[in-house]
Amino acid sequence: MRDLFLLDPDLVFLNHGSFGACPREVLQAQQRWQLEMERNPVEFLGRRSAALLAAARDRLAAELGAQGADLVFMPNATTGVNVVARSLALQPGDEVLSTDLEYGACDATWQRVCEAAGAIYRRVPMPLPLDSEGFVARLGEALTPRTRLVYCSHITSTTALILPVQALCRMAREAGVLTLVDGAHAPGQIDLDLTALGADFYVGNCHKWQCAPKGAAFLHAVPSQQAALHATVTSWGYAEGTGGHAGFEAYLGHTPFERRLQWQGTRDLSAWLAVPAALDFQQRHGWPTVRARCHALAASALKTMVDRFGLPPLGADEDWAQMVALPVPAQDPDRLRARLFEESGIEIPVTSHAGRVFVRLSVQGYNTEADVARLLESPALQ
C-alpha cells in the first residue's frame, strides 16, 4: 500500500495523526475537480456546486450514521469548534466544561471566547490510566447550574485515548446541557454512528484517518440546534433574496443551515468533493481489516515499550485504535523527536501530559512491521 501514497520512500512516516496522508488516486480525483472548475468557474461554482456538495455530504453522512442535511463541510475540525464556540452566546458567569486532555488549539478557542463573554472555561483534571465510568462520573460531578456546554474529544490528540463520549452525551442530555464532541481523529480510525452517539454538535476531520485531501472536514449538528449556529464569515447565506450573485443562486432551495455555514465567498471546493473518492479507496481496500492490522502492530509496539521501561500504559487495549501513546522516560520531548528524525529518519511526534512523556505512534495502512521495528530499534529509545 505504500506505493499508493506519495510519501518520501526514504522516510519512516509514523505520524499519520498530525495531518494525515492522502492516496495518489484521491489527489488525482481532487485535481480533476479543480480542472473541471477552471473550465467554467461560473457554471461550476454558481450553478453546480450546491448539488455536487450535497452529493458529497450524503456519501460522507452514510459513512457516519447521519443525514447529509445535518452536515456541513469545514476546512478543518478546529474551524468547526470555533463555529460552535462563537455561536453559543455565553453570558457572564456561564461555564463551558471540559477536561485537561483536550487539543491545545481548541483550548485556546474556548479560553478566548469565554474571556470575551465573562464566562468560565473549566478543565477538569482526569486521572490516568483511563477509567471510562470514572471519567463520565467526574464530569457529571463538575456540572453546575451555569454549565452551558460540555466539550470533549472523541480521541485525544496528546494521549491518543478513545473517550466514552456516548455515555458522556447521555449524561449531559439528562442534565439539560449541550455537548460538542471534537472528533478530529475519529472518522476513519473507529466506527462512527453520530445518531446513536447523540452529541448536539460533532466536528471531525476527513483529511486525517479517512485519507481525504487537506482541507476536508465537517460539522454535524442535530436539527434542533442548527438555527443557533453562525458562520465565522458573514456572506450570502445571511442576505435576503438572491442578491444577484451567481454563488448565492446555487444555494436557492437549500437549507439556511447549509447556506450560512458553507458558502463564504469564492473558495476551492475540490477537497470536499474528493471525500467520496477517499471513502471509495478505503472501501476497496478492505479498511476494517487494515485498521485491525494497524492496531495489532501498535499493540505490539506498546507492549515492547512498556516491558522495556517498566512504565504503565495510559489505558487498556480497547482505549485506543491505530494511534497509541508509547510511554518513555521523562526527558525533553523536542530533543527526542529531533533525535528520532535526524538519527533514524523517523517522522513521529513526542508528547507530554501530567509530567509524563510519550512517543505518539500512528500506524496507517501504508506502514509495515519494518517501520515499527525501526522505531523500536532506534538508539534514541534504548
C-alpha positions in Angstrom: 0.0 0.0 0.0 3.0 2.3 0.5 3.2 2.7 -3.3 -0.4 4.1 -3.4 0.7 7.1 -1.4 3.2 9.9 -2.2 5.2 9.6 1.0 9.0 10.0 0.8 10.4 6.4 0.4 13.4 7.3 2.5 11.2 8.4 5.4 9.6 6.2 8.1 6.3 8.0 8.4 4.7 7.1 11.7 2.8 10.4 12.2 -0.4 10.0 10.2 -2.3 11.5 13.2 -1.0 15.0 12.7 -2.0 15.9 9.2 -2.9 12.6 7.5 -1.6 11.4 4.2 -3.6 11.2 1.0 -3.5 8.4 -1.6 -2.3 9.2 -5.0 -5.6 8.4 -6.6 -7.6 10.6 -4.2 -5.3 13.6 -5.0 -5.9 12.9 -8.7 -9.7 13.0 -8.1 -9.2 16.3 -6.3 -7.2 17.6 -9.3 -9.9 16.5 -11.7 -12.4 18.6 -9.8 -10.1 21.6 -9.9 -9.6 21.3 -13.7 -13.4 20.9 -14.2 -13.9 24.1 -12.1 -11.5 26.0 -14.3 -13.3 25.1 -17.5 -16.1 27.3 -16.5 -15.8 28.7 -12.9 -19.2 30.5 -13.1 -21.1 27.4 -14.0 -19.2 25.2 -11.6 -19.3 27.5 -8.5 -22.5 29.3 -9.4 -24.8 26.7 -10.8 -23.4 23.2 -10.0 -21.6 23.4 -6.7 -24.6 23.1 -4.4 -25.7 19.8 -5.9 -22.2 18.5 -6.0 -21.6 19.3 -2.4 -24.9 17.8 -1.4 -24.0 14.5 -3.0 -20.6 14.5 -1.3 -22.2 15.2 2.1 -24.7 12.4 1.5 -21.9 10.0 0.8 -20.0 11.1 3.9 -23.1 11.0 6.1 -23.8 7.4 5.1 -20.4 6.6 6.5 -21.1 8.4 9.7 -24.6 7.2 10.6 -26.0 10.6 9.9 -28.1 12.6 7.4 -26.5 14.7 4.8 -28.8 17.6 5.6 -27.3 17.7 9.1 -23.7 18.1 7.9 -21.8 21.0 6.5 -18.2 20.9 5.2 -15.5 22.7 7.1 -11.8 23.2 6.2 -10.8 21.5 9.5 -12.2 20.4 12.8 -10.8 23.5 14.6 -12.9 25.7 12.4 -16.0 23.7 13.4 -15.2 24.1 17.1 -14.9 27.9 16.5 -18.3 28.0 14.8 -19.9 26.4 17.8 -17.9 28.4 20.4 -18.7 31.7 18.7 -22.4 30.8 18.3 -23.0 29.9 21.9 -23.9 33.4 23.1 -22.4 32.9 26.5 -23.3 35.3 29.3 -21.1 36.4 32.3 -20.8 33.6 34.8 -21.7 30.9 32.3 -19.4 27.8 32.2 -18.0 25.6 29.5 -16.9 22.3 31.0 -14.0 20.2 29.6 -11.0 18.2 30.6 -7.3 18.5 30.8 -6.9 16.1 27.8 -8.0 18.4 25.1 -6.3 19.8 22.0 -4.4 23.0 22.7 -5.7 25.0 19.8 -9.3 24.3 20.8 -8.5 25.0 24.5 -7.3 28.4 23.2 -10.5 28.9 21.3 -12.6 28.3 24.4 -10.4 30.4 26.7 -10.6 33.4 24.3 -14.4 33.1 23.7 -15.1 32.7 27.5 -12.9 35.5 28.4 -14.6 37.9 26.0 -18.0 36.9 27.4 -17.0 36.9 31.0 -17.7 33.2 31.1 -15.5 30.4 32.6 -13.7 27.6 30.7 -13.3 24.9 33.3 -10.9 22.0 32.6 -11.4 19.0 34.9 -8.2 17.0 35.6 -8.6 13.4 34.6 -6.6 10.7 36.3 -4.9 8.2 34.0 -4.9 5.3 33.2 -8.3 5.9 31.7 -11.4 4.7 33.6 -14.4 5.3 31.4 -17.0 5.1 34.1 -15.0 7.3 36.4 -14.4 9.8 33.5 -18.1 10.4 32.9 -18.9 10.5 36.7 -16.1 13.0 37.3 -17.5 15.4 34.6 -21.1 14.8 35.9 -20.0 15.9 39.4 -18.4 19.0 37.9 -21.7 20.2 36.3 -23.2 23.3 37.8 -26.4 25.3 37.1 -24.3 27.6 35.0 -22.8 24.9 32.7 -23.9 25.7 29.2 -21.9 23.1 27.2 -19.6 20.1 27.7 -16.7 20.0 25.3 -14.7 16.7 24.9 -12.5 15.0 22.3 -13.6 11.6 20.9 -9.9 10.6 20.5 -7.4 12.8 22.3 -4.5 14.3 20.4 -1.7 14.1 23.0 -2.6 10.8 24.7 -4.4 9.0 21.8 -7.2 7.8 24.1 -10.8 7.0 23.0 -13.0 8.8 25.4 -16.5 7.5 26.4 -18.4 10.2 24.6 -21.6 8.4 24.0 -22.1 7.9 27.8 -21.0 11.5 28.3 -23.5 12.9 25.9 -26.3 10.8 27.5 -25.3 12.2 31.0 -25.2 15.8 29.7 -28.5 15.4 27.9 -30.2 14.2 31.0 -28.9 17.3 32.8 -30.1 19.6 30.0 -26.6 20.6 28.9 -25.4 20.8 25.3 -22.4 18.7 24.1 -19.7 19.3 21.5 -17.5 16.4 20.6 -14.2 17.1 18.8 -13.8 14.1 16.6 -10.7 15.3 14.8 -9.1 11.8 15.0 -12.2 9.6 14.9 -13.6 9.3 11.3 -11.7 6.5 9.6 -10.0 5.3 12.7 -13.0 4.0 14.5 -16.6 3.2 13.5 -18.9 6.1 13.9 -22.7 6.4 14.3 -23.4 10.0 15.0 -27.1 9.4 15.5 -26.5 6.8 18.2 -23.7 8.9 19.8 -26.1 11.7 20.5 -23.9 14.8 20.6 -25.6 18.1 19.9 -22.5 19.1 17.8 -19.8 16.9 16.4 -16.8 18.0 14.4 -14.5 15.7 12.5 -11.6 15.7 10.0 -11.8 13.8 6.8 -8.2 14.6 5.9 -6.7 12.5 8.7 -7.8 8.9 9.1 -10.2 8.9 6.1 -7.3 9.9 3.9 -9.1 12.7 2.1 -7.2 15.8 0.9 -6.1 18.5 3.3 -8.9 21.0 3.9 -11.7 18.4 4.2 -13.6 18.3 7.5 -17.2 18.5 8.7 -19.6 19.9 11.3 -22.6 17.9 12.3 -25.5 19.5 14.3 -28.8 18.0 15.4 -31.7 19.7 13.7 -32.9 21.4 16.9 -29.6 23.3 17.2 -28.8 24.2 13.6 -30.6 27.6 13.7 -28.3 28.7 16.5 -25.1 28.2 14.6 -23.5 31.1 12.7 -20.5 31.1 10.3 -17.3 32.8 11.3 -17.6 34.7 8.0 -20.8 36.6 7.0 -21.7 36.1 3.4 -24.6 35.4 1.0 -26.2 33.0 3.4 -27.3 35.9 5.5 -28.6 38.0 2.7 -32.3 38.2 1.9 -33.4 37.3 -1.6 -30.9 36.2 -4.3 -28.7 39.2 -4.1 -28.0 38.7 -7.8 -24.8 36.7 -7.1 -24.2 33.5 -9.0 -22.7 31.8 -6.0 -25.8 32.5 -3.9 -28.1 31.4 -6.7 -26.6 27.9 -6.4 -28.0 27.7 -2.9 -31.6 28.6 -3.7 -33.8 25.8 -2.4 -31.3 24.6 0.1 -31.3 25.0 3.9 -30.4 28.1 5.7 -28.0 26.0 7.8 -26.1 25.0 4.7 -26.1 28.4 3.1 -24.9 30.3 6.2 -22.1 27.9 7.2 -20.8 26.7 3.9 -21.0 29.4 1.3 -18.5 32.0 2.4 -17.2 33.5 -0.8 -15.0 32.0 -3.5 -13.0 29.0 -2.4 -11.6 25.8 -3.7 -14.3 23.1 -3.1 -12.2 20.3 -4.5 -11.0 18.7 -1.2 -14.7 18.4 -0.1 -15.7 16.9 -3.4 -12.9 14.4 -3.3 -14.1 12.9 0.1 -16.2 10.3 -1.7 -13.1 9.2 -3.6 -11.2 8.7 -0.3 -14.1 6.7 1.1 -14.2 4.6 -2.0 -10.5 4.0 -1.7 -10.8 2.6 1.8 -13.8 0.5 0.9 -12.0 -1.1 -2.0 -9.0 -1.9 0.2 -11.0 -3.5 3.0 -10.4 -0.9 5.6 -11.8 -2.8 8.6 -9.1 -5.4 8.0 -6.4 -2.7 7.5 -7.4 -1.0 10.8 -7.2 -4.3 12.7 -3.7 -5.0 11.3 -2.6 -1.5 12.2 -4.0 -1.8 15.8 -2.1 -5.1 16.2 1.2 -3.5 15.1 0.6 -0.6 17.5 -0.3 -3.0 20.3 2.9 -5.0 19.8 4.9 -1.8 20.0 3.2 -0.7 23.2 3.9 -4.0 24.9 7.6 -3.8 23.9 8.0 -0.3 25.3 6.1 -1.0 28.5 8.3 -4.0 29.1 11.4 -2.1 28.2 11.0 0.8 30.6 8.5 -0.6 33.1 6.2 2.4 32.6 2.4 1.9 32.7 0.3 2.5 29.6 -2.4 5.1 29.6 -5.3 2.7 29.0 -6.3 -0.8 28.1 -6.3 -2.2 24.6 -9.8 -1.0 23.9 -9.0 2.6 24.9 -7.1 3.4 21.7 -7.2 2.4 18.0 -4.4 3.0 15.4 -2.8 5.7 17.4 -1.2 5.0 20.7 1.0 6.8 23.3 4.1 4.8 24.0 5.5 5.7 27.5 9.2 6.7 27.7 11.3 8.0 30.5 10.9 11.7 31.3 13.1 13.8 29.0 13.0 16.8 26.7 10.2 15.9 24.1 11.5 18.2 21.4 15.0 16.8 21.7 13.7 13.2 21.5 11.6 14.0 18.4 14.6 15.6 16.7 16.8 12.6 17.5 14.3 10.1 16.1 14.1 12.2 12.9 17.8 13.1 12.5 19.3 9.8 13.6 16.8 7.2 12.4 14.8 9.0 9.7 11.5 8.6 11.6 8.7 11.2 11.5 6.8 10.9 14.8 5.7 13.3 17.5 6.7 13.2 21.1 4.1 14.5 23.5 3.8 15.1 27.2 1.0 15.1 29.7 1.0 15.4 33.5 4.7 15.2 33.8 5.0 12.1 31.6 6.5 11.8 28.1 5.1 9.7 25.2 6.1 8.8 21.7 2.8 9.0 19.9 2.8 6.2 17.3 0.3 6.3 14.4 0.0 3.2 12.3 -1.7 3.5 9.0 -2.3 1.1 6.1 1.0 2.1 4.4 3.1 1.2 7.5 4.8 -2.2 7.8 6.3 -4.3 10.5 9.7 -3.0 9.4 8.6 0.6 10.0 7.6 -0.1 13.6 10.7 -2.2 14.2 12.9 0.7 13.1 11.2 2.8 15.7 11.7 0.3 18.5 15.3 -0.3 17.5 16.2 3.4 17.3 19.1 4.3 19.5 17.0 7.2 20.9 14.6 4.7 22.5 17.1 2.3 24.1 
